[in-house]
Amino acid sequence: MLALLYRHSTSGVLFYWCREPSSDEYMDPGKCQPFLTSHQYFENKEFAGLNETQSVRETAKESSRTRKFILRLIPWIISGALILFVIATNDMSEVSSAFRDINIALYFSFTIPLLCIVLMLESIFLYYGFNWFAGVGLFFDLVRARAATYLLGLISVFIGMGGLVLYGKRRYNISYSVGTNIMLNELYHELASMCTLAAVVGLLLPESLMPPGAVSQVRIITIIGIGGIGFYILGILVSRLLRRQYHRIKVLSGFADLSLRHYVAFYAIKVTQNVVYGIFLYGILASFGISIPMVATIALMQIIQFTRGLPITAFGIGVDQITIPTLFGAWATGSPGILLAASIVFTFTLMCGRALLGIPFVNGVFRDMVKRTESD
């Protein structure tokens, strides 16, 4: 039988759960086990439901973590598959031979200063974005944040942008919707500048200076670039005409208040930044003895930047090794292994160079975020 025995205490009446007593131990409290206080007893069913809910939540969290891990692993799997394909379809002895012929002095004279210049240009763009969209932001803070999130960008450019949105929230208490505005503005002008520079090769470079195999390629790239410029201009006009509607959409509301001078400034910074990226690639190709017109390198670099920025591979690994030999194959002379070697150096330099720029600032950025959070 079940018996409830009452015992008064400072915490209330304590209930006991007793087994059926034998004749010689009838209802001996010493044989009973404490179960719940009187207050807990009446809420027992609620506790049981709460425990069940917590168990379901824990299972859901574990499942969510597993899915996120798999999603983060997919780009690395794709990159690995592309690298295996490149190795299987190329003569790697030519690649290793090309590495021995690289001009180290020329390589460092291009890569080190240009990576620093790109960081400064990206930080200037970020500084104006924070100040024009949110009215806050110190330049040196944003230089450090931009450099530190380079490490997140090694996984994906969008994860790096997410890190900047989080930094804005923790450091300056910028809402996530405003932070998203800032990042969308960067993507919008990134695309516009890429399209502009991609169209340059067809507009400025005479066909007489192009190798026969590159003429049709350049025409396609030029058409895509002009179309992208048209899309950029159309976007500005729509934001002017539908200003009231833009204000109602949180992630687009910031564009409604941008003036023409803002667009011009953002556009000019991004065009300059992507020109520097093109010169960066030009320097790497030149260090391998590959002579390609700089205007063509800058234009084709935009295609490379676009494809490597897609969130399907890890930091463009594998994509660079396919796009660079494909795009420059008609321009370069010599063995195909030279272009593949240059593409490997290009990827490695961007990865390691950005990591080295970002590592010194990680602790400072983290402290900034923690201090702001604690003060709030």
PEBEL-V834914 format. One record per residue. N is the residue number from 1. RES is the residue in one letter. D_LAST is the distance of its C-alpha to the last C-alpha in whole Angstrom. Layout:
n=N res=RES d_last=D_LAST
n=N res=RES d_last=D_LAST
This chain:
n=1 res=M d_last=57
n=2 res=L d_last=54
n=3 res=A d_last=53
n=4 res=L d_last=50
n=5 res=L d_last=51
n=6 res=Y d_last=49
n=7 res=R d_last=47
n=8 res=H d_last=46
n=9 res=S d_last=43
n=10 res=T d_last=40
n=11 res=S d_last=38
n=12 res=G d_last=40
n=13 res=V d_last=43
n=14 res=L d_last=43
n=15 res=F d_last=45
n=16 res=Y d_last=47
n=17 res=W d_last=49
n=18 res=C d_last=52
n=19 res=R d_last=55
n=20 res=E d_last=58
n=21 res=P d_last=60
n=22 res=S d_last=63
n=23 res=S d_last=66
n=24 res=D d_last=65
n=25 res=E d_last=62
n=26 res=Y d_last=61
n=27 res=M d_last=58
n=28 res=D d_last=57
n=29 res=P d_last=53
n=30 res=G d_last=53
n=31 res=K d_last=54
n=32 res=C d_last=51
n=33 res=Q d_last=47
n=34 res=P d_last=44
n=35 res=F d_last=42
n=36 res=L d_last=40
n=37 res=T d_last=39
n=38 res=S d_last=40
n=39 res=H d_last=37
n=40 res=Q d_last=36
n=41 res=Y d_last=40
n=42 res=F d_last=39
n=43 res=E d_last=36
n=44 res=N d_last=38
n=45 res=K d_last=38
n=46 res=E d_last=34
n=47 res=F d_last=34
n=48 res=A d_last=36
n=49 res=G d_last=35
n=50 res=L d_last=31
n=51 res=N d_last=32
n=52 res=E d_last=34
n=53 res=T d_last=31
n=54 res=Q d_last=29
n=55 res=S d_last=32
n=56 res=V d_last=32
n=57 res=R d_last=28
n=58 res=E d_last=29
n=59 res=T d_last=32
n=60 res=A d_last=30
n=61 res=K d_last=28
n=62 res=E d_last=30
n=63 res=S d_last=32
n=64 res=S d_last=29
n=65 res=R d_last=29
n=66 res=T d_last=32
n=67 res=R d_last=33
n=68 res=K d_last=30
n=69 res=F d_last=32
n=70 res=I d_last=35
n=71 res=L d_last=33
n=72 res=R d_last=32
n=73 res=L d_last=35
n=74 res=I d_last=38
n=75 res=P d_last=37
n=76 res=W d_last=38
n=77 res=I d_last=41
n=78 res=I d_last=42
n=79 res=S d_last=42
n=80 res=G d_last=44
n=81 res=A d_last=47
n=82 res=L d_last=47
n=83 res=I d_last=47
n=84 res=L d_last=50
n=85 res=F d_last=52
n=86 res=V d_last=52
n=87 res=I d_last=53
n=88 res=A d_last=56
n=89 res=T d_last=57
n=90 res=N d_last=57
n=91 res=D d_last=59
n=92 res=M d_last=57
n=93 res=S d_last=59
n=94 res=E d_last=59
n=95 res=V d_last=55
n=96 res=S d_last=56
n=97 res=S d_last=58
n=98 res=A d_last=56
n=99 res=F d_last=53
n=100 res=R d_last=56
n=101 res=D d_last=57
n=102 res=I d_last=53
n=103 res=N d_last=53
n=104 res=I d_last=50
n=105 res=A d_last=50
n=106 res=L d_last=50
n=107 res=Y d_last=47
n=108 res=F d_last=45
n=109 res=S d_last=46
n=110 res=F d_last=44
n=111 res=T d_last=42
n=112 res=I d_last=40
n=113 res=P d_last=39
n=114 res=L d_last=39
n=115 res=L d_last=36
n=116 res=C d_last=34
n=117 res=I d_last=35
n=118 res=V d_last=34
n=119 res=L d_last=30
n=120 res=M d_last=30
n=121 res=L d_last=31
n=122 res=E d_last=29
n=123 res=S d_last=26
n=124 res=I d_last=28
n=125 res=F d_last=28
n=126 res=L d_last=24
n=127 res=Y d_last=23
n=128 res=Y d_last=25
n=129 res=G d_last=24
n=130 res=F d_last=20
n=131 res=N d_last=21
n=132 res=W d_last=24
n=133 res=F d_last=22
n=134 res=A d_last=18
n=135 res=G d_last=19
n=136 res=V d_last=17
n=137 res=G d_last=17
n=138 res=L d_last=19
n=139 res=F d_last=22
n=140 res=F d_last=22
n=141 res=D d_last=19
n=142 res=L d_last=20
n=143 res=V d_last=24
n=144 res=R d_last=22
n=145 res=A d_last=20
n=146 res=R d_last=23
n=147 res=A d_last=25
n=148 res=A d_last=23
n=149 res=T d_last=23
n=150 res=Y d_last=27
n=151 res=L d_last=27
n=152 res=L d_last=26
n=153 res=G d_last=28
n=154 res=L d_last=31
n=155 res=I d_last=31
n=156 res=S d_last=30
n=157 res=V d_last=29
n=158 res=F d_last=27
n=159 res=I d_last=25
n=160 res=G d_last=25
n=161 res=M d_last=23
n=162 res=G d_last=21
n=163 res=G d_last=20
n=164 res=L d_last=19
n=165 res=V d_last=17
n=166 res=L d_last=15
n=167 res=Y d_last=14
n=168 res=G d_last=14
n=169 res=K d_last=11
n=170 res=R d_last=9
n=171 res=R d_last=10
n=172 res=Y d_last=11
n=173 res=N d_last=9
n=174 res=I d_last=13
n=175 res=S d_last=14
n=176 res=Y d_last=16
n=177 res=S d_last=19
n=178 res=V d_last=19
n=179 res=G d_last=18
n=180 res=T d_last=22
n=181 res=N d_last=23
n=182 res=I d_last=23
n=183 res=M d_last=24
n=184 res=L d_last=27
n=185 res=N d_last=28
n=186 res=E d_last=28
n=187 res=L d_last=31
n=188 res=Y d_last=33
n=189 res=H d_last=33
n=190 res=E d_last=34
n=191 res=L d_last=37
n=192 res=A d_last=38
n=193 res=S d_last=39
n=194 res=M d_last=40
n=195 res=C d_last=43
n=196 res=T d_last=44
n=197 res=L d_last=44
n=198 res=A d_last=46
n=199 res=A d_last=48
n=200 res=V d_last=49
n=201 res=V d_last=52
n=202 res=G d_last=54
n=203 res=L d_last=54
n=204 res=L d_last=54
n=205 res=L d_last=56
n=206 res=P d_last=60
n=207 res=E d_last=61
n=208 res=S d_last=64
n=209 res=L d_last=61
n=210 res=M d_last=60
n=211 res=P d_last=62
n=212 res=P d_last=63
n=213 res=G d_last=61
n=214 res=A d_last=58
n=215 res=V d_last=59
n=216 res=S d_last=58
n=217 res=Q d_last=55
n=218 res=V d_last=54
n=219 res=R d_last=55
n=220 res=I d_last=53
n=221 res=I d_last=50
n=222 res=T d_last=51
n=223 res=I d_last=51
n=224 res=I d_last=48
n=225 res=G d_last=46
n=226 res=I d_last=48
n=227 res=G d_last=47
n=228 res=G d_last=43
n=229 res=I d_last=43
n=230 res=G d_last=45
n=231 res=F d_last=42
n=232 res=Y d_last=39
n=233 res=I d_last=41
n=234 res=L d_last=41
n=235 res=G d_last=38
n=236 res=I d_last=37
n=237 res=L d_last=40
n=238 res=V d_last=38
n=239 res=S d_last=35
n=240 res=R d_last=37
n=241 res=L d_last=39
n=242 res=L d_last=36
n=243 res=R d_last=34
n=244 res=R d_last=33
n=245 res=Q d_last=33
n=246 res=Y d_last=31
n=247 res=H d_last=28
n=248 res=R d_last=28
n=249 res=I d_last=27
n=250 res=K d_last=24
n=251 res=V d_last=24
n=252 res=L d_last=27
n=253 res=S d_last=26
n=254 res=G d_last=25
n=255 res=F d_last=29
n=256 res=A d_last=30
n=257 res=D d_last=29
n=258 res=L d_last=30
n=259 res=S d_last=33
n=260 res=L d_last=36
n=261 res=R d_last=35
n=262 res=H d_last=32
n=263 res=Y d_last=34
n=264 res=V d_last=36
n=265 res=A d_last=34
n=266 res=F d_last=32
n=267 res=Y d_last=35
n=268 res=A d_last=37
n=269 res=I d_last=34
n=270 res=K d_last=35
n=271 res=V d_last=38
n=272 res=T d_last=38
n=273 res=Q d_last=36
n=274 res=N d_last=38
n=275 res=V d_last=41
n=276 res=V d_last=40
n=277 res=Y d_last=40
n=278 res=G d_last=43
n=279 res=I d_last=44
n=280 res=F d_last=43
n=281 res=L d_last=45
n=282 res=Y d_last=48
n=283 res=G d_last=47
n=284 res=I d_last=47
n=285 res=L d_last=50
n=286 res=A d_last=52
n=287 res=S d_last=52
n=288 res=F d_last=54
n=289 res=G d_last=56
n=290 res=I d_last=55
n=291 res=S d_last=56
n=292 res=I d_last=55
n=293 res=P d_last=54
n=294 res=M d_last=51
n=295 res=V d_last=50
n=296 res=A d_last=51
n=297 res=T d_last=49
n=298 res=I d_last=46
n=299 res=A d_last=47
n=300 res=L d_last=47
n=301 res=M d_last=44
n=302 res=Q d_last=42
n=303 res=I d_last=44
n=304 res=I d_last=43
n=305 res=Q d_last=39
n=306 res=F d_last=39
n=307 res=T d_last=41
n=308 res=R d_last=39
n=309 res=G d_last=35
n=310 res=L d_last=36
n=311 res=P d_last=34
n=312 res=I d_last=38
n=313 res=T d_last=38
n=314 res=A d_last=36
n=315 res=F d_last=35
n=316 res=G d_last=39
n=317 res=I d_last=41
n=318 res=G d_last=44
n=319 res=V d_last=44
n=320 res=D d_last=44
n=321 res=Q d_last=47
n=322 res=I d_last=49
n=323 res=T d_last=48
n=324 res=I d_last=48
n=325 res=P d_last=52
n=326 res=T d_last=53
n=327 res=L d_last=51
n=328 res=F d_last=53
n=329 res=G d_last=56
n=330 res=A d_last=58
n=331 res=W d_last=57
n=332 res=A d_last=58
n=333 res=T d_last=61
n=334 res=G d_last=62
n=335 res=S d_last=61
n=336 res=P d_last=58
n=337 res=G d_last=56
n=338 res=I d_last=55
n=339 res=L d_last=53
n=340 res=L d_last=51
n=341 res=A d_last=51
n=342 res=A d_last=49
n=343 res=S d_last=47
n=344 res=I d_last=46
n=345 res=V d_last=45
n=346 res=F d_last=43
n=347 res=T d_last=41
n=348 res=F d_last=41
n=349 res=T d_last=40
n=350 res=L d_last=37
n=351 res=M d_last=36
n=352 res=C d_last=36
n=353 res=G d_last=35
n=354 res=R d_last=32
n=355 res=A d_last=31
n=356 res=L d_last=32
n=357 res=L d_last=30
n=358 res=G d_last=27
n=359 res=I d_last=27
n=360 res=P d_last=26
n=361 res=F d_last=23
n=362 res=V d_last=22
n=363 res=N d_last=20
n=364 res=G d_last=19
n=365 res=V d_last=17
n=366 res=F d_last=16
n=367 res=R d_last=14
n=368 res=D d_last=13
n=369 res=M d_last=11
n=370 res=V d_last=10
n=371 res=K d_last=9
n=372 res=R d_last=6
n=373 res=T d_last=5
n=374 res=E d_last=5
n=375 res=S d_last=4
n=376 res=D d_last=0
